């Protein structure tokens, strides 16, 4: 058994399979993929990596298995899946996820093809672990898959606490120890035991506050949108998507500086576009709020043409509607498992708060902001509240 000191969970003890997986290329690459991607441009201390997070998820999964009484072959496969759950992320994690999905049709939790023929697959087989079975757990399949990818998964338990720790923002500080101890299975569903409505609510509140304060911060939003456009141009210039999705953060920055120099330089040195439009749902026409990727690009070209600026100097950023995956978590009330949204009056209030915090943005270089703002108001029909 191998023990590793962690800044959040103290000592994490690895089984033999996990210790060997740790040294594979797939897992070591995660040392060079930051957990919070462009959020670190807002919170300088948020420099932790998906490698650290993967160790934390492994640790919480191990604690959950011990509490649930799951051992043997099932537990070994779950622990391996917990350690490998993030190897499907591309550079900058979620910030390039949609770029990769549009090119490959695959989500980051679909890791089977990434394991095939690798040293990670060889390590799994050396320890009598089935790579297909591990990949299925990472996708959230079966009872055990819910522990890694579900409404009450140990993934979010770790990242909320870890992200709060490294940003210095206290809102993600949840009692993950209690959450793990109160897990149970009812009719194949992972639930929190009786008396834990407030425990489940704490997870929901933490996620909502971290969303508003950290994950959806406008500076990170702008940098993320710039990174997505730059990545699209990199792929259009000839970089293969399979090469792209195996890059680390620094590999992507080097490639962008070479192939997309203006955006690459801006992202590297935090010389970011500014907000020309920043409007809530009440100020955004319903059809604009439902824009997809193609609609955004069409609007960018039309706004740029009307403003008299280059098409690469306008970014339209329409986020998806806020979702509360955690609201679907199950908690036992009076002996009956219920969805949290049915058992808690907090859920509707938090949903309303997230809806109120939704913003659509149009971004441009600072010198272009006035012209882009005026053009965007005409093209999109928005009522633009602008903030530099």
N, C-alpha and C positions, 0 to 999 in steps of 0.2 A: 504494500500500500504506500502511496506517495501523498505527502501533505504539502499544500501550497498556501502561503499567507495571502489573504485577500483583504482589501481595504474595507469591505462591507461585511463579509461573513466570518472574518477572522481566518481560521484554518479550514481549508477544504481538502478532504481526503479522497483520493482517486483510487478506483479499483484498477486492476492490471490492464484491462482493455482501454480504459480512459487514459491511463498514463501513456500507453503506446499511441493512441489516437492523437494525443496532444502534440506529438512530434511529426505528424503528417503535414504535407504541404497545404492541404485544404484548411486545417485548423490554424497553422502558423500564419497563413495569410491574414487571418482575422486580427492579428497583432497590428496590422497596418490599415485597418478599416475602422475609423472612429465611430463610436456608438451614436453620437449625436450630430454627425455630419456638419451641416452649416450652422447648427445652433452654437457651435464653439466660436463663431464670429460674434456672438452676443455675450456668451458666458465663457471667458477665457480659460477657466479651470476645467471646462467640460472636454477634457482631452482623453477620456477613457475609451477603451476599444471594445469591439465585439468579441475579442478573445477573453477579456475579463468577464464580460457579461455571460459568455457561454459557460465559463467555469461556475458563475453564480447560479445559472439555471441548472447545471448539473447538480450542484450542491442542494438546491431546494427540491429538485426531483428526488434525490436520494433520501432526503428527510421525509418527503411525502410518502415514498414507497415504504419506508420503515413504519410510519404511522398507520398506513393502510394495510400493512401486513402482506405486501406483495414482495415475493422474493424469487430466487431461482432464475430460470431462463427469461421469464417475462421482465423481471427487474433489470437484468443485464442489458436487454435490448432497449429498455426505456432509458437507462442511464446513458447509453451510447447515443441514442437519439437526442437527448437533452444537450449533450456536448456538441453534437453536429448540427443542431437545429438552424444555425445561422450561416452555414457554409455556402448557401445559395445566394447570399447577398452580393451584389456587385459593389463597385467602388462608391463610397459615400452612402452606402446602405439604401434606405428608403428613397433618397433623393434621385436615384437613377432607376428605381424599380419599374416605373411605368415605361421608361425608355426601353428597357430590356423586355418587358412583357409585350409591348407592341411589336417588337421584332421577332420574338420567339414563341409568344403565346403562353409562356410559363411564368408562374409566380415564384417568389424566392423560396417558398417552402417545398418546392418540387425539386428534390436534390438527387433523385435516382440517377439521372444521366450524368450528373457531376461526379458521382462516386464511381461509376463504371470505369474499370481499368486503372484506378488510382491506387496510391499507397494506402489511402484510408480504407478502401474496399478490401485490400489485402489484409490489413490489420484486423478488420472485422471478421473476416473468414478465419484468420489465424486463431481468433478467440471464440470460434464456433458461433459467430453472430451472422445473421443473414442480412446483407445490405438492403434487399428489397423490403424486408420486415422493418428495419430501422427507418428507411425512407417513408414507409407508410405511417409510422408513428409521427414522424416530423410533419407529415401532411395533416395530422390530427385524426387519423382513422382509429376506430376502436375505442374501447374504454381507456386504455393507457394513453392514446393519442390526445385525449382531452387534457391531460396533465401538461402537455407540451404546447398544444395549440387549441385553446378553447376559452370559454368565458372566465374560467377560474384557473387559468394556466400559471405555471411557475415562471414562465417567460415574463409576463407583465409584473409579477410580484418582484422579480429581480430588477427589471429595468426602471420601475418607478422609484425604488429605493436608491438604486445606483445613480440614476440621473439626478435625483434630488441631492444626493451626497456630493456629486462632482460639480454641479452648478452652484451649490450653496443655497438653492431654493428649497424651503422646508416642506412644500405642499405634497410631495410624493412620499413622505415618510409614513409608511403604513406598518402595521404590526404583522409582518409576513410570517412570524413564528406562529401566531394564533391562527392565521389563515391556513397554514399548512396542517396544523394540529386538528383543525375542525373539518377537514375534508373527509368525504365519505362517498360511497357509491349507492345509488338507489335506482334499481331497474336499468342499470347500464349507464346512468347519468352521474357525472361528478357533481356533488352538491356540498353545501356547507350544512353542518349539523344544526339541530334545534338550538334556538337562542342566538343566532348569528346574523340577524337582519342588519344590525348596525355594523357588524364586521364586513359584510358585503357592501354596505353603503360606503364604508371608509375607502374601499377600493375604487368605487365609482367617483367619489368626491376627489380623491387624489388624482385620478386620471383627468377629470374635468379641469382641475386647477392647473395641472401640469400642461395640459393642452393650451390653455389660455396664456399662461405665463412663459412657457418654455417652447413647446413643440410648434406652436403657431405664431411665434413672435414675428412681427412684420419684417425685421431684418433677415431672419432666417428664411422667411417666405421668398423675399426678393432674391437672395443668394441662391436658393434652391431652384427657383424658376430660371435664373441665368445659367445655372449648372445644367439643367435639363436641356435648354436650347443649345448650349455649347456641346453637350454630349450628342445630340441629334446631328449636329453639323460634323462632328468627328466621325460618326458612323457613315454619314453621307459622303465623307471624303475618302472612304475606303477601309477604315478600321473594321474588322469583322466583329460581329456581336459576341461570338464565343470568346475571342480575345478580350473584348471590352468587359464582359461580365466577370472575368478572372483577374482583372486589374485590382491593385490596391489604390488607396486614395492618392498617394504620391505618383503612381504610374499615370493616373488620369490627369493630374495637374501637368505633368511633363508633356503628355500627348496634346493637351489643350493648348499649352504655350506654343507648341510646334504647329498645330493644324488650325487652331481657332484662336489666334494670338490676342485679339482684343478682349474677348470674354475671358480667355484663360488668364490674362494678366489681371483683369479686374477682380476675378474670383480669388486669385492667389494673394493679392494685396488689399483686398477688401475695399476696392474702389467701385462701389456698387451703384446700380441704377437707383433712382429715387421714385417715390410714389407720385404719379401724375393723377391717378384716380384711386380712391380708397373708399369703398362704399358698402353699406350693409344691405341686407335683403330688401328693406323698404325702399332703398334708392336704386335697386337693380331690377330692370325688367325681367319678368319670369322666364322669357326665352333665353336671355343672357345668362341667368343663374343656372341654366341647364346645359350650357355650352360643353361640347366635348372637345377632344384634342384638335380635330380638324376645324371646328368652329373658331377656336382660339387663334389658330394660325391665319385663317381667312380674315378675322377681325384685325389682327396685327398688320397685315398687308394693307388693308383698307385705311386704317388709322394712319399708318406711315405715309401712304400716298397723299392723304388729305392734309397731313401736317407738314409735308415737304421734307421728311427725314428718311434716312435709310430704313429698309424693312427690318434690318437687324438691330435697330435702335428702339424698338417697341416690343414689349412683352405684355400679353394679356394673361392674367392668372385668375382662373375661376375655379376655386376649390370645390370638392364634392361637399354635399350636405353633411353636417356633423352626424356621426353615428356613435351609438353607445353599445358596443358589444357586451360590455359588462352588465348592462341592464337585463340581459337574457340569462345571467347566471342563476342557478337554482339554489334556494335555501329552504330548509325544512321549517315549516310553521305549523304548529299543532299536529305534528306527525305526518304532514303532507308536504312533499316538495313543491315549491311554488317558484315561478320566475320572479326575480327581484322587482321587476317593473310592476308586478301585481301585488307584491307584499310591502312596497315602500312608497310613501308619499313624496320622498325626495326626488325620485326619478323624473317626474314631470317638471319639477322646478329646474333641475340641472339641464334637462333637454331644452327648456326655454332659454336658459342662460347661454348654452352653446349656440343656439339659433341666433340670439342677439349678438353674439361675438363673431358671427360669420362675416367675412369681408371679401369682396372682389377687388382685385388690384390691376392697374395698368402702370407699368414701370418704363422708365426711359432715362438716358443720361441727363444729368442735372440741367445742362444747357437747353435740352429739348423739352423739358417738362411743360412749360406754358403752352407751346404749340400742340404737343401730344395730348395734353389735358383737354383743350378745346376740341380737337378732332375726335377724341374718344367720347366726349359728351354727345357730339353729333352722331357718330357712327353707332354707338351702343345705346343711346337714349338714357344714359345714367344721370343720376343727380350726384355730382362728384364732390365728395368731401376730401380735400387734399391736405396732406401733411408731408413736409419734407422728411 
